């Protein structure tokens, strides 16, 4: 339902428990998702039942380039102009970004009214009838070159589930620009791409790179294994009398909903 899921561990035991849970969950999703892990420490090589593809540090830039240029359709008409760059005359497009669903993955079906106009040099002829499904049409003053048409779901058949097990290593090795990274996170959901970022709290707390700031600034959902008063990921007033969080506990947050959870340890 959100752009990405952020997992922040304060204790090693928390990270190990969540990692084990993710591996177990990914095994159950075989055949339903294309399961990909960014494995900077090369520790998931034997997890062939949990992942369809393992990305290491050296192959990460190529994977991200392919994801952005093809999986997210940067060259396709599905790419929208950033909301802040739109004219007031196109304010109706703002509503498209406020749609919410209770489904895990959002399936966009947007009907474009007859009032939408395209430049005359774009010819669409399908038996004299134009049918538009799952695409946002760019208005005249927002035309993007359509050098390549790429349908992610057709090419890979399955939605993509990407587990970034080391967020700091991802930031260091992805070679993606901040602007492109923001666009990537913004368009993942509508392209059936889900991302899980996991990081040690002390590492992400001290990350002041542009990508680190983007990840930290406003996560909509995730897990934080620290006292509320000792973290800046969940926007809530902390209580200095709050007891220390246990090594088998973490906070789950989604929007304004916050719950303390007991974690399962699997041997």
C-alpha positions, -999 to 999 in steps of 0.1 A, spaced: 0 0 0 30 23 5 61 33 -15 84 11 6 86 -8 39 114 3 63 129 -20 89 152 -5 115 169 -27 141 186 -14 172 197 -48 185 213 -76 164 188 -101 177 160 -80 162 177 -80 128 182 -118 129 146 -125 138 132 -102 111 156 -116 85 146 -152 94 109 -142 92 115 -126 58 132 -157 44 103 -179 56 77 -155 41 96 -153 8 96 -191 5 58 -191 7 56 -166 -21 73 -188 -47 54 -185 -80 35 -154 -68 63 -128 -70 97 -124 -86 117 -125 -53 149 -105 -54 174 -98 -27 203 -73 -26 229 -94 -8 259 -71 -1 275 -96 23 269 -126 1 252 -146 28 221 -156 10 237 -178 -17 222 -209 -3 187 -195 0 175 -208 -34 141 -215 -20 136 -179 -8 149 -159 -38 147 -161 -75 175 -137 -80 204 -125 -58 221 -92 -65 256 -84 -52 274 -51 -50 289 -52 -84 256 -61 -102 235 -36 -83 240 -6 -105 229 -26 -136 199 -40 -118 188 -5 -107 193 9 -142 172 -19 -156 145 -14 -129 142 24 -135 144 24 -173 123 -6 -179 105 -18 -149 93 17 -140 88 27 -176 108 59 -176 106 61 -214 69 51 -215 38 73 -214 30 58 -179 56 82 -164 40 112 -147 55 146 -142 63 152 -105 34 168 -87 53 199 -78 60 207 -114 24 205 -126 4 236 -135 -27 246 -116 -46 238 -148 -37 202 -143 -47 200 -106 -70 170 -113 -39 149 -117 -31 154 -80 -61 132 -71 -46 103 -88 -18 102 -62 -42 102 -33 -59 69 -42 -56 43 -15 -64 6 -14 -66 -21 11 -49 -45 -13 -12 -53 -9 -5 -42 -44 -23 -14 -62 -38 -22 -96 -44 11 -113 -72 13 -138 -77 50 -148 -101 61 -174 -91 92 -193 -120 114 -203 -126 125 -239 -114 160 -229 -78 147 -226 -59 158 -258 -27 144 -272 -4 161 -297 -14 155 -333 18 137 -342 10 108 -318 -11 84 -339 -31 58 -320 -51 36 -344 -66 3 -331 -95 -6 -353 -105 31 -352 -110 28 -315 -86 38 -288 -87 18 -256 -65 29 -227 -58 6 -197 -34 12 -168 -17 42 -185 -16 79 -176 -17 100 -208 5 131 -207 -11 163 -218 3 186 -245 24 206 -221 38 175 -204 48 154 -234 76 128 -227 95 112 -256 81 77 -260 113 61 -272 104 27 -259 73 9 -247 79 -15 -218 53 -34 -198 70 -47 -167 43 -72 -158 43 -87 -193 81 -90 -194 84 -107 -160 49 -121 -156 51 -116 -118 51 -86 -95 86 -78 -81 94 -81 -44 128 -66 -36 145 -71 -2 174 -47 4 190 -64 34 217 -37 39 204 -2 32 238 14 38 255 -9 12 227 -1 -12 232 36 -8 269 32 -14 268 9 -44 236 17 -63 250 48 -81 215 62 -85 210 100 -83 187 114 -56 162 127 -81 160 93 -98 158 75 -65 128 96 -54 111 89 -88 118 52 -83 102 51 -49 73 72 -61 64 49 -90 71 15 -76 37 8 -62 18 15 -94 42 -7 -113 37 -37 -90 71 -33 -74 74 -36 -36 106 -28 -17 118 -37 18 147 -17 32 165 -31 63 192 -13 83 209 -12 117 196 19 135 230 34 143 240 32 107 209 48 92 208 74 120 242 85 110 236 85 73 234 120 60 237 112 23 209 124 0 196 88 -5 197 82 33 177 113 39 151 104 14 146 69 30 145 84 65 124 115 59 89 101 58 85 63 58 48 54 58 51 19 72 77 -3 88 93 -17 120 115 2 145 132 -17 172 138 12 196 120 32 223 98 58 207 116 86 224 150 73 210 140 73 173 130 97 146 113 74 121 78 73 138 65 108 142 51 105 177 57 122 211 79 99 231 77 92 268 110 94 287 96 69 312 91 43 285 110 11 295 138 -2 273 126 -23 244 132 -60 247 154 -80 223 123 -97 211 102 -66 206 98 -40 180 73 -12 170 52 -17 139 39 16 124 16 24 95 6 60 92 -7 71 126 -11 35 138 16 22 162 18 -11 179 45 -28 200 50 -64 187 67 -95 200 89 -111 175 92 -148 167 126 -164 170 130 -194 146 159 -218 152 
